[in-house]
Amino acid sequence: MDINLNKLRDNGWIFVSTKKLINQDNLLQLALDLGEPIPSRLNSTLIDILVPMDANKAKPRSLSAVYGVGQFPLHTDTAYIKIPARYVLLHAKQIEGEVQPTTLLDLGKIGFSQDLEERLDRCLYTIANSRHSFLATLRGYSNIHRKKWIRFDSSCMRPTNKEASVTMNELNESISKVKLEIINWSQGDILIIDNWRCLHGRGVANSSAKAVRVIERVTIL
C-alpha cells in the first residue's frame, strides 16, 4: 500500500479508506515503511487488538481501566515510555454498527506563549509505569530525528509541583479551544498518526450493545 508521506508530514496524520482488510503481515510491512515497529508494552506483541471493554476487565493503569467503554481524552500514545512512539498505525479490522470515532488534534495549530514554551521544557512530571516509572518534561527532543515531541497523558502523568500542575492545566485549556478532527470508522480503514505532533482520543457514539469495534494498532519508533 502506498502512503503519501508528504501528506503525513504536512497534516500530522493520514486516513485511508480502503474498504478492504489487510492481513497482519502486510500491516507490519506498512509499519516498517514508516520506521521500527515496537511493542506498546513490555512483553506484548507488535500488533495490539483494541476493543472497548468495561473498566473492571481492562489492564491496570490503562485508559480502559479509567474510562471503560466511554470517551477517551486526548493523549499521546505510549506516553509511559521514555521515548513515545513516533507513529501510531491503526487498522479497522472489524466494524459493525455505529461505533466510537477517533478524535484528533494537531498540536501545531496551538500558538504557545513564550512563557508556556519554556515551561513545557522545564516542568517535571512523574510518568507512572509500574517499576519503570521516571521523571520527564511535557516536551522532549530526539537527536536522531532532530524533532521535538509533546508527551501528554493525564492517566499516567503526575505533576511534581505547583508550576507543573499549572502548566498542564494551561495546556489543557489551549487544547480545548481547538476544533477536533473526527474519524468515523468503516471496516478496512487505516489511520496513521504522527504521535509526536498529534493527540488522539476516542469519541462517543450512539452505539448499541451489538456494535463491534476491533482496531489493530502498531506503534512505531
Residue, then its C-alpha position, 0 to 999 in steps of 0.5 A: m500500500d502506498i502512503n503519501l508521506n508528504k501528506l503525513r508530514d504536512n497534516g500530522w496524520i493520514f486516513v485511508s479508506t480502503k474498504k478492504l482488510i489487510n492481513q497482519d503481515n502486510l500491516l507490519q510491512l506498512a509499519l516498517d515503511l514508516g520506521e521500527p515497529i515496537p511493542s506498546r508494552l513490555n512483553s506484548t506483541l507488535i500488533d495490539i487488538l483494541v476493543p472497548m471493554d468495561a473498566n473492571k476487565a481492562k489492564p491496570r493503569s490503562l485508559s480502559a481501566v479509567y474510562g471503560v467503554g466511554q470517551f477517551p481524552l486526548h493523549t499521546d500514545t505510549a506516553y509511559i515510555k521514555i521515548p513515545a512512539r513516533y507513529v501510531l498505525l491503526h487498522a479497522k479490522q472489524i466494524e459493525g454498527e455505529v461505533q466510537p470515532t477517533t478524535l484528533l488534534d494537531l498540536g501545531k495549530i496551538g500558538f504557545s506563549q513564550d512563557l508556556e514554551e519554556r515551561l513545557d521544557r522545564c516542568l517535571y512530571t512523574i510518568a507512572n509505569s509500574r517499576h519503570s516509572f521516571l521523571a520527564t518534561l511535557r516536551g522532549y527532543s530526539n537527536i536522531h530525528r532532530k524533532k521535538w515531541i509533546r508527551f501528554d497523558s493525564s492517566c499516567m502523568r503526575p505533576t511534581n509541583k505547583e508550576a507543573s500542575v499549572t502548566m498542564n492545566e494551561l495546556n489543557e485549556s489551549i487544547s480545548k479551544v481547538k476544533l477536533e478532527i473526527i474519524n468515523w470508522s468503516q471496516g478496512d480503514i487505516l489511520i496513521i498518526d504522527n504521535w509526536r505532533c498529534l493527540h488522539g482520543r476516542g469519541v462517543a457514539n450512539s452505539s448499541a450493545k451489538a456494535v463491534r469495534v476491533i482496531e489493530r494498532v502498531t506503534i512505531l519508533 
